[in-house]
Amino acid sequence: MKGVIDADTHIAESAAMWELVEKEMYPRRPVYFNITTDTLYGPRNGFWLIDGNVFPKPNGKGGFRLITPSNTEWESKRTDLQIACREMTDIPARLADMDKLGIAQQVVFPTLFLVYVTEDPELEVALCRAYNRFLGQQCAQSGGRMHWVVVPPLQCIQESIAELRRGKENGAVGVFFRGMEGNRTLDDPYFFPVYKEAEALGLPICIHTGAGCPSWADIHYIERSASFAQSRVLPPIAFRNLVANRIPEQFPRLRWGFIEATASWVPYVLHSIKRFRGDKDWSPYGPELFERYNLFVACEADEDIPYIARWMGEDHILIGSDYGHNDPSEESQLVATMRDRGDLSAAQLEKILSANAARFYDLGR
Protein backbone atom coordinates (compact mmCIF):
# COMPACT_ATOMS: atom_id res chain seq x y z
CA MET A 1 0.00 0.00 0.00
CA LYS A 2 1.17 3.51 -0.74
CA GLY A 3 1.21 5.96 2.17
CA VAL A 4 -1.99 6.31 4.19
CA ILE A 5 -3.80 9.64 3.80
CA ASP A 6 -5.82 10.69 6.83
CA ALA A 7 -8.68 12.54 5.16
CA ASP A 8 -10.00 14.30 8.26
CA THR A 9 -7.87 15.73 11.06
CA HIS A 10 -8.18 18.93 13.08
CA ILE A 11 -6.40 21.88 14.60
CA ALA A 12 -7.17 23.47 17.96
CA GLU A 13 -7.08 27.18 17.16
CA SER A 14 -4.70 29.03 19.47
CA ALA A 15 -3.75 32.56 20.48
CA ALA A 16 -0.83 32.33 18.03
CA MET A 17 -3.34 32.22 15.19
CA TRP A 18 -5.10 35.38 16.30
CA GLU A 19 -1.81 37.26 16.33
CA LEU A 20 -2.18 37.16 12.53
CA VAL A 21 -5.41 39.20 12.57
CA GLU A 22 -4.73 42.32 10.53
CA LYS A 23 -3.94 45.56 12.32
CA GLU A 24 -7.25 47.35 11.78
CA MET A 25 -9.22 44.38 13.16
CA TYR A 26 -6.70 43.30 15.79
CA PRO A 27 -8.64 44.86 18.71
CA ARG A 28 -11.53 42.54 17.77
CA ARG A 29 -9.45 39.34 17.72
CA PRO A 30 -10.63 36.41 19.86
CA VAL A 31 -9.48 36.85 23.46
CA TYR A 32 -9.04 33.97 25.91
CA PHE A 33 -10.48 34.05 29.41
CA ASN A 34 -11.16 31.43 32.05
CA ILE A 35 -13.46 31.00 35.02
CA THR A 36 -13.54 28.86 38.16
CA THR A 37 -14.38 25.17 37.89
CA ASP A 38 -17.32 25.24 40.33
CA THR A 39 -19.90 26.31 37.74
CA LEU A 40 -22.12 24.08 35.61
CA TYR A 41 -19.32 24.13 33.02
CA GLY A 42 -16.98 22.34 35.42
CA PRO A 43 -13.49 21.73 33.99
CA ARG A 44 -14.54 23.12 30.59
CA ASN A 45 -13.63 26.48 32.07
CA GLY A 46 -11.87 28.35 29.25
CA PHE A 47 -13.44 30.35 26.44
CA TRP A 48 -12.81 32.62 23.48
CA LEU A 49 -14.56 35.99 23.68
CA ILE A 50 -15.53 36.88 20.12
CA ASP A 51 -17.70 39.86 19.29
CA GLY A 52 -19.27 39.78 22.76
CA ASN A 53 -20.07 36.06 22.61
CA VAL A 54 -18.30 33.10 24.21
CA PHE A 55 -17.02 30.00 22.42
CA PRO A 56 -17.50 27.18 23.16
CA LYS A 57 -20.79 26.83 25.03
CA PRO A 58 -20.33 23.47 26.76
CA ASN A 59 -23.78 23.09 28.27
CA GLY A 60 -27.41 23.91 27.60
CA LYS A 61 -29.58 24.75 24.66
CA GLY A 62 -27.57 25.57 21.56
CA GLY A 63 -24.46 24.22 23.23
CA PHE A 64 -21.32 22.97 21.53
CA ARG A 65 -18.10 21.48 22.88
CA LEU A 66 -14.77 22.15 21.22
CA ILE A 67 -11.13 21.29 21.87
CA THR A 68 -10.25 24.97 21.58
CA PRO A 69 -9.07 26.79 23.64
CA SER A 70 -6.51 24.22 24.78
CA ASN A 71 -5.69 25.63 28.20
CA THR A 72 -8.90 24.67 29.96
CA GLU A 73 -8.67 22.25 32.85
CA TRP A 74 -10.53 19.67 30.74
CA GLU A 75 -8.17 19.89 27.75
CA SER A 76 -4.96 20.34 29.73
CA LYS A 77 -5.49 16.96 31.40
CA ARG A 78 -5.49 15.08 28.10
CA THR A 79 -2.69 12.57 27.77
CA ASP A 80 -3.31 11.43 24.19
CA LEU A 81 -1.79 14.38 22.31
CA GLN A 82 0.49 17.26 23.17
CA ILE A 83 -1.14 20.68 23.06
CA ALA A 84 1.51 21.78 20.54
CA CYS A 85 0.45 18.94 18.24
CA ARG A 86 -3.21 19.88 18.50
CA GLU A 87 -2.48 23.57 17.95
CA MET A 88 0.04 22.87 15.15
CA THR A 89 2.66 25.04 16.84
CA ASP A 90 5.18 22.16 16.80
CA ILE A 91 5.01 20.58 13.35
CA PRO A 92 7.91 18.15 13.90
CA ALA A 93 6.09 16.75 16.94
CA ARG A 94 2.90 16.30 14.95
CA LEU A 95 4.80 14.58 12.16
CA ALA A 96 6.33 12.25 14.74
CA ASP A 97 2.81 11.38 15.92
CA MET A 98 1.81 10.64 12.33
CA ASP A 99 4.79 8.31 11.98
CA LYS A 100 3.74 6.40 15.11
CA LEU A 101 0.21 6.01 13.74
CA GLY A 102 1.32 4.90 10.26
CA ILE A 103 0.02 8.06 8.56
CA ALA A 104 1.88 9.49 5.59
CA GLN A 105 -0.27 12.60 5.04
CA GLN A 106 -2.99 14.50 6.91
CA VAL A 107 -5.68 16.89 5.72
CA VAL A 108 -6.50 19.46 8.41
CA PHE A 109 -9.94 20.92 9.15
CA PRO A 110 -10.84 23.69 11.62
CA THR A 111 -12.41 23.27 15.04
CA LEU A 112 -13.67 26.74 16.03
CA PHE A 113 -15.28 27.20 12.62
CA LEU A 114 -17.36 24.06 13.13
CA VAL A 115 -19.80 26.52 14.70
CA TYR A 116 -21.16 29.80 13.39
CA VAL A 117 -18.78 32.35 14.88
CA THR A 118 -20.17 35.78 13.97
CA GLU A 119 -22.87 37.52 11.99
CA ASP A 120 -20.52 40.44 11.26
CA PRO A 121 -19.12 39.96 7.73
CA GLU A 122 -16.11 42.21 8.38
CA LEU A 123 -15.09 40.25 11.45
CA GLU A 124 -15.67 36.93 9.70
CA VAL A 125 -13.34 38.01 6.89
CA ALA A 126 -10.62 38.95 9.40
CA LEU A 127 -10.88 35.67 11.32
CA CYS A 128 -10.89 33.54 8.17
CA ARG A 129 -7.87 35.38 6.78
CA ALA A 130 -5.93 34.80 10.00
CA TYR A 131 -6.92 31.14 10.08
CA ASN A 132 -6.00 30.53 6.44
CA ARG A 133 -2.70 32.38 6.77
CA PHE A 134 -1.75 30.35 9.87
CA LEU A 135 -2.64 27.01 8.28
CA GLY A 136 -0.71 27.85 5.14
CA GLN A 137 2.38 28.81 7.13
CA GLN A 138 2.32 25.78 9.40
CA CYS A 139 1.56 23.16 6.75
CA ALA A 140 4.39 24.58 4.63
CA GLN A 141 6.77 23.32 7.36
CA SER A 142 5.63 19.70 6.97
CA GLY A 143 7.52 18.75 3.85
CA GLY A 144 4.34 18.10 1.91
CA ARG A 145 2.83 15.77 4.55
CA MET A 146 0.18 18.11 5.98
CA HIS A 147 -2.51 19.78 3.89
CA TRP A 148 -5.31 22.19 4.74
CA VAL A 149 -8.70 23.40 3.55
CA VAL A 150 -9.62 27.05 3.11
CA VAL A 151 -12.24 28.47 5.47
CA PRO A 152 -14.10 31.03 3.32
CA PRO A 153 -15.95 34.00 4.88
CA LEU A 154 -19.21 33.04 3.22
CA GLN A 155 -21.11 36.15 4.28
CA CYS A 156 -19.03 37.91 1.60
CA ILE A 157 -18.76 36.01 -1.68
CA GLN A 158 -16.06 38.20 -3.23
CA GLU A 159 -13.86 37.84 -0.15
CA SER A 160 -14.51 34.09 -0.21
CA ILE A 161 -13.28 33.91 -3.80
CA ALA A 162 -10.21 35.92 -2.82
CA GLU A 163 -9.48 33.49 0.03
CA LEU A 164 -9.82 30.52 -2.32
CA ARG A 165 -7.26 32.03 -4.66
CA ARG A 166 -4.83 32.86 -1.86
CA GLY A 167 -5.39 29.42 -0.37
CA LYS A 168 -4.59 27.68 -3.64
CA GLU A 169 -1.39 29.70 -3.94
CA ASN A 170 -0.41 28.61 -0.42
CA GLY A 171 -1.08 24.90 -0.67
CA ALA A 172 -4.77 24.50 0.24
CA VAL A 173 -6.39 21.31 -1.06
CA GLY A 174 -10.09 21.99 -0.41
CA VAL A 175 -12.79 24.45 0.64
CA PHE A 176 -14.56 24.10 3.99
CA PHE A 177 -18.36 24.19 4.19
CA ARG A 178 -20.79 23.11 6.86
CA GLY A 179 -23.99 21.33 5.81
CA MET A 180 -25.90 24.59 6.18
CA GLU A 181 -24.43 28.07 6.20
CA GLY A 182 -26.39 30.62 8.22
CA ASN A 183 -29.93 30.64 6.85
CA ARG A 184 -28.97 29.00 3.54
CA THR A 185 -28.80 25.42 2.33
CA LEU A 186 -25.94 24.52 0.02
CA ASP A 187 -28.08 24.24 -3.10
CA ASP A 188 -28.75 28.00 -2.83
CA PRO A 189 -27.51 29.85 -5.95
CA TYR A 190 -25.90 32.35 -3.58
CA PHE A 191 -22.96 29.90 -3.28
CA PHE A 192 -22.59 29.20 -6.99
CA PRO A 193 -19.80 31.76 -7.56
CA VAL A 194 -17.75 29.98 -4.88
CA TYR A 195 -18.43 26.60 -6.49
CA LYS A 196 -17.44 27.99 -9.88
CA GLU A 197 -14.17 29.36 -8.52
CA ALA A 198 -13.42 26.14 -6.63
CA GLU A 199 -14.00 24.17 -9.85
CA ALA A 200 -11.66 26.45 -11.78
CA LEU A 201 -8.96 26.11 -9.11
CA GLY A 202 -9.36 22.35 -8.79
CA LEU A 203 -10.34 22.59 -5.11
CA PRO A 204 -13.05 20.21 -3.85
CA ILE A 205 -15.96 21.34 -1.67
CA CYS A 206 -15.48 19.67 1.73
CA ILE A 207 -18.82 19.56 3.55
CA HIS A 208 -17.90 18.78 7.14
CA THR A 209 -20.10 18.26 10.18
CA GLY A 210 -20.66 21.55 11.94
CA ALA A 211 -23.34 23.68 13.55
CA GLY A 212 -23.55 26.14 10.69
CA CYS A 213 -27.19 27.13 11.26
CA PRO A 214 -27.58 28.90 14.62
CA SER A 215 -31.39 28.93 14.57
CA TRP A 216 -31.37 25.14 14.13
CA ALA A 217 -28.66 24.56 16.73
CA ASP A 218 -30.46 26.68 19.32
CA ILE A 219 -33.33 24.18 19.47
CA HIS A 220 -31.19 21.40 20.92
CA TYR A 221 -29.68 20.74 24.33
CA ILE A 222 -26.17 19.40 23.93
CA GLU A 223 -26.64 17.15 26.97
CA ARG A 224 -29.50 15.38 25.18
CA SER A 225 -28.56 15.59 21.50
CA ALA A 226 -24.75 15.70 21.74
CA SER A 227 -23.73 17.01 18.30
CA PHE A 228 -26.07 14.79 16.30
CA ALA A 229 -29.01 17.07 15.55
CA GLN A 230 -27.26 20.40 15.16
CA SER A 231 -24.11 19.18 13.43
CA ARG A 232 -23.88 15.59 12.20
CA VAL A 233 -27.12 15.45 10.20
CA LEU A 234 -26.36 18.57 8.16
CA PRO A 235 -23.98 16.98 5.59
CA PRO A 236 -26.64 14.37 4.66
CA ILE A 237 -29.12 17.21 4.23
CA ALA A 238 -26.62 19.00 1.99
CA PHE A 239 -26.08 15.80 -0.02
CA ARG A 240 -29.82 15.41 -0.52
CA ASN A 241 -30.35 19.01 -1.65
CA LEU A 242 -27.35 19.12 -3.96
CA VAL A 243 -28.09 15.80 -5.65
CA ALA A 244 -31.90 16.13 -5.77
CA ASN A 245 -31.56 19.53 -7.42
CA ARG A 246 -28.80 18.32 -9.78
CA ILE A 247 -26.36 21.02 -8.68
CA PRO A 248 -23.27 18.91 -9.55
CA GLU A 249 -24.41 18.92 -13.18
CA GLN A 250 -23.77 22.67 -13.24
CA PHE A 251 -20.18 22.16 -12.08
CA PRO A 252 -19.17 18.92 -13.81
CA ARG A 253 -15.49 19.01 -12.79
CA LEU A 254 -16.10 19.97 -9.15
CA ARG A 255 -15.57 17.30 -6.49
CA TRP A 256 -17.87 17.12 -3.46
CA GLY A 257 -16.96 15.48 -0.15
CA PHE A 258 -19.11 14.77 2.90
CA ILE A 259 -16.85 14.49 5.92
CA GLU A 260 -17.24 13.11 9.46
CA ALA A 261 -20.98 12.40 9.16
CA THR A 262 -20.45 8.62 8.70
CA ALA A 263 -21.64 6.97 5.46
CA SER A 264 -24.42 4.59 6.50
CA TRP A 265 -27.01 7.25 5.69
CA VAL A 266 -26.26 7.07 1.95
CA PRO A 267 -28.90 4.43 1.00
CA TYR A 268 -31.60 6.22 3.02
CA VAL A 269 -30.91 9.58 1.38
CA LEU A 270 -30.70 8.04 -2.10
CA HIS A 271 -34.09 6.44 -1.51
CA SER A 272 -35.49 9.84 -0.54
CA ILE A 273 -34.09 11.43 -3.72
CA LYS A 274 -35.43 8.61 -5.89
CA ARG A 275 -38.95 9.09 -4.50
CA PHE A 276 -38.67 12.88 -4.84
CA ARG A 277 -37.81 12.51 -8.52
CA GLY A 278 -40.52 9.91 -9.08
CA ASP A 279 -38.09 7.38 -10.49
CA LYS A 280 -38.97 3.69 -10.52
CA ASP A 281 -35.55 2.44 -11.52
CA TRP A 282 -32.77 2.14 -8.91
CA SER A 283 -29.97 1.91 -11.47
CA PRO A 284 -29.15 5.66 -11.56
CA TYR A 285 -28.65 5.67 -7.78
CA GLY A 286 -25.64 3.43 -7.35
CA PRO A 287 -21.89 3.86 -7.89
CA GLU A 288 -22.34 5.48 -11.29
CA LEU A 289 -24.06 8.47 -9.61
CA PHE A 290 -21.01 9.02 -7.39
CA GLU A 291 -18.72 8.79 -10.39
CA ARG A 292 -20.81 11.09 -12.56
CA TYR A 293 -21.32 13.71 -9.85
CA ASN A 294 -17.82 13.39 -8.31
CA LEU A 295 -19.24 12.58 -4.88
CA PHE A 296 -17.11 11.23 -2.01
CA VAL A 297 -18.25 10.28 1.50
CA ALA A 298 -16.11 9.61 4.56
CA CYS A 299 -17.00 6.49 6.51
CA GLU A 300 -15.98 5.46 10.02
CA ALA A 301 -13.89 2.43 10.85
CA ASP A 302 -16.69 0.50 12.60
CA GLU A 303 -19.30 0.86 9.84
CA ASP A 304 -20.45 -1.90 7.50
CA ILE A 305 -18.16 -0.76 4.70
CA PRO A 306 -18.89 -3.65 2.28
CA TYR A 307 -22.60 -2.73 2.44
CA ILE A 308 -21.80 0.97 1.91
CA ALA A 309 -19.59 0.06 -1.07
CA ARG A 310 -22.55 -1.63 -2.76
CA TRP A 311 -24.22 1.79 -3.00
CA MET A 312 -21.22 4.06 -3.52
CA GLY A 313 -18.64 1.83 -5.12
CA GLU A 314 -15.17 1.38 -3.69
CA ASP A 315 -13.67 4.43 -5.41
CA HIS A 316 -15.59 7.12 -3.53
CA ILE A 317 -15.15 6.15 0.12
CA LEU A 318 -12.82 8.23 2.29
CA ILE A 319 -11.82 7.79 5.91
CA GLY A 320 -10.24 10.01 8.55
CA SER A 321 -9.10 9.60 12.14
CA ASP A 322 -10.46 12.93 13.49
CA TYR A 323 -6.94 13.41 14.90
CA GLY A 324 -6.85 16.20 17.46
CA HIS A 325 -10.40 15.78 18.69
CA ASN A 326 -11.37 13.75 21.71
CA ASP A 327 -14.86 12.38 21.10
CA PRO A 328 -16.56 9.23 19.74
CA SER A 329 -15.64 10.14 16.16
CA GLU A 330 -11.93 9.91 16.90
CA GLU A 331 -10.19 6.75 15.66
CA SER A 332 -6.65 7.22 16.91
CA GLN A 333 -5.55 3.76 15.72
CA LEU A 334 -7.17 4.16 12.32
CA VAL A 335 -4.69 2.15 10.27
CA ALA A 336 -4.51 -0.78 12.68
CA THR A 337 -8.28 -0.86 13.14
CA MET A 338 -8.95 -0.91 9.41
CA ARG A 339 -6.37 -3.62 8.74
CA ASP A 340 -7.77 -5.75 11.57
CA ARG A 341 -11.35 -5.72 10.25
CA GLY A 342 -10.93 -8.84 8.14
CA ASP A 343 -13.74 -8.06 5.69
CA LEU A 344 -11.81 -5.79 3.32
CA SER A 345 -9.29 -6.91 0.73
CA ALA A 346 -5.86 -5.36 0.38
CA ALA A 347 -7.07 -3.60 -2.75
CA GLN A 348 -10.10 -2.17 -0.95
CA LEU A 349 -7.94 -0.95 1.94
CA GLU A 350 -5.58 0.72 -0.52
CA LYS A 351 -8.46 2.65 -2.04
CA ILE A 352 -10.12 3.70 1.23
CA LEU A 353 -6.94 4.53 3.14
CA SER A 354 -4.99 6.12 0.32
CA ALA A 355 -6.01 6.25 -3.34
CA ASN A 356 -9.49 7.74 -2.94
CA ALA A 357 -8.29 10.59 -0.73
CA ALA A 358 -5.43 11.27 -3.14
CA ARG A 359 -7.95 11.59 -5.95
CA PHE A 360 -10.43 13.68 -3.97
CA TYR A 361 -7.85 16.15 -2.66
CA ASP A 362 -5.71 15.90 -5.82
CA LEU A 363 -2.59 15.03 -3.84
CA GLY A 364 -0.91 13.20 -6.66
CA ARG A 365 0.93 10.89 -4.26
VEXSETI-150038 format. One line per 8 residues: number of its first residue (from 1); for each residue x, y, z of C-alpha. Coordinates in steps of 0.5 Angstrom, whole numbers, plus 500, padded with zeros to 3 digits. Layout:
<nodes>
NUM> X/Y/Z  ... $
</nodes>
This chain:
<nodes>
1> 500/500/500  502/507/499  502/512/504  496/513/508  492/519/508  488/521/514  483/525/510  480/529/517 $
9> 484/531/522  484/538/526  487/544/529  486/547/536  486/554/534  491/558/539  492/565/541  498/565/536 $
17> 493/564/530  490/571/533  496/575/533  496/574/525  489/578/525  491/585/521  492/591/525  486/595/524 $
25> 482/589/526  487/587/532  483/590/537  477/585/536  481/579/535  479/573/540  481/574/547  482/568/552 $
33> 479/568/559  478/563/564  473/562/570  473/558/576  471/550/576  465/550/581  460/553/575  456/548/571 $
41> 461/548/566  466/545/571  473/543/568  471/546/561  473/553/564  476/557/559  473/561/553  474/565/547 $
49> 471/572/547  469/574/540  465/580/539  461/580/546  460/572/545  463/566/548  466/560/545  465/554/546 $
57> 458/554/550  459/547/554  452/546/557  445/548/555  441/550/549  445/551/543  451/548/546  457/546/543 $
65> 464/543/546  470/544/542  478/543/544  480/550/543  482/554/547  487/548/550  489/551/556  482/549/560 $
73> 483/544/566  479/539/561  484/540/555  490/541/559  489/534/563  489/530/556  495/525/556  493/523/548 $
81> 496/529/545  501/535/546  498/541/546  503/544/541  501/538/536  494/540/537  495/547/536  500/546/530 $
89> 505/550/534  510/544/534  510/541/527  516/536/528  512/533/534  506/533/530  510/529/524  513/525/529 $
97> 506/523/532  504/521/525  510/517/524  507/513/530  500/512/527  503/510/521  500/516/517  504/519/511 $
105> 499/525/510  494/529/514  489/534/511  487/539/517  480/542/518  478/547/523  475/547/530  473/553/532 $
113> 469/554/525  465/548/526  460/553/529  458/560/527  462/565/530  460/572/528  454/575/524  459/581/523 $
121> 462/580/515  468/584/517  470/581/523  469/574/519  473/576/514  479/578/519  478/571/523  478/567/516 $
129> 484/571/514  488/570/520  486/562/520  488/561/513  495/565/514  496/561/520  495/554/517  499/556/510 $
137> 505/558/514  505/552/519  503/546/513  509/549/509  514/547/515  511/539/514  515/538/508  509/536/504 $
145> 506/532/509  500/536/512  495/540/508  489/544/509  483/547/507  481/554/506  476/557/511  472/562/507 $
153> 468/568/510  462/566/506  458/572/509  462/576/503  462/572/497  468/576/494  472/576/500  471/568/500 $
161> 473/568/492  480/572/494  481/567/500  480/561/495  485/564/491  490/566/496  489/559/499  491/555/493 $
169> 497/559/492  499/557/499  498/550/499  490/549/500  487/543/498  480/544/499  474/549/501  471/548/508 $
177> 463/548/508  458/546/514  452/543/512  448/549/512  451/556/512  447/561/516  440/561/514  442/558/507 $
185> 442/551/505  448/549/500  444/548/494  442/556/494  445/560/488  448/565/493  454/560/493  455/558/486 $
193> 460/564/485  464/560/490  463/553/487  465/556/480  472/559/483  473/552/487  472/548/480  477/553/476 $
201> 482/552/482  481/545/482  479/545/490  474/540/492  468/543/497  469/539/503  462/539/507  464/538/514 $
209> 460/537/520  459/543/524  453/547/527  453/552/521  446/554/523  445/558/529  437/558/529  437/550/528 $
217> 443/549/533  439/553/539  433/548/539  438/543/542  441/541/549  448/539/548  447/534/554  441/531/550 $
225> 443/531/543  450/531/543  453/534/537  448/530/533  442/534/531  445/541/530  452/538/527  452/531/524 $
233> 446/531/520  447/537/516  452/534/511  447/529/509  442/534/508  447/538/504  448/532/500  440/531/499 $
241> 439/538/497  445/538/492  444/532/489  436/532/488  437/539/485  442/537/480  447/542/483  453/538/481 $
249> 451/538/474  452/545/474  460/544/476  462/538/472  469/538/474  468/540/482  469/535/487  464/534/493 $
257> 466/531/500  462/530/506  466/529/512  466/526/519  458/525/518  459/517/517  457/514/511  451/509/513 $
265> 446/514/511  447/514/504  442/509/502  437/512/506  438/519/503  439/516/496  432/513/497  429/520/499 $
273> 432/523/493  429/517/488  422/518/491  423/526/490  424/525/483  419/520/482  424/515/479  422/507/479 $
281> 429/505/477  434/504/482  440/504/477  442/511/477  443/511/484  449/507/485  456/508/484  455/511/477 $
289> 452/517/481  458/518/485  463/518/479  458/522/475  457/527/480  464/527/483  462/525/490  466/522/496 $
297> 463/521/503  468/519/509  466/513/513  468/511/520  472/505/522  467/501/525  461/502/520  459/496/515 $
305> 464/498/509  462/493/505  455/495/505  456/502/504  461/500/498  455/497/494  452/504/494  458/508/493 $
313> 463/504/490  470/503/493  473/509/489  469/514/493  470/512/500  474/516/505  476/516/512  480/520/517 $
321> 482/519/524  479/526/527  486/527/530  486/532/535  479/532/537  477/528/543  470/525/542  467/518/539 $
329> 469/520/532  476/520/534  480/514/531  487/514/534  489/508/531  486/508/525  491/504/521  491/498/525 $
337> 483/498/526  482/498/519  487/493/517  484/488/523  477/489/521  478/482/516  473/484/511  476/488/507 $
345> 481/486/501  488/489/501  486/493/494  480/496/498  484/498/504  489/501/499  483/505/496  480/507/502 $
353> 486/509/506  490/512/501  488/513/493  481/515/494  483/521/499  489/523/494  484/523/488  479/527/492 $
361> 484/532/495  489/532/488  495/530/492  498/526/487  502/522/491 $
</nodes>
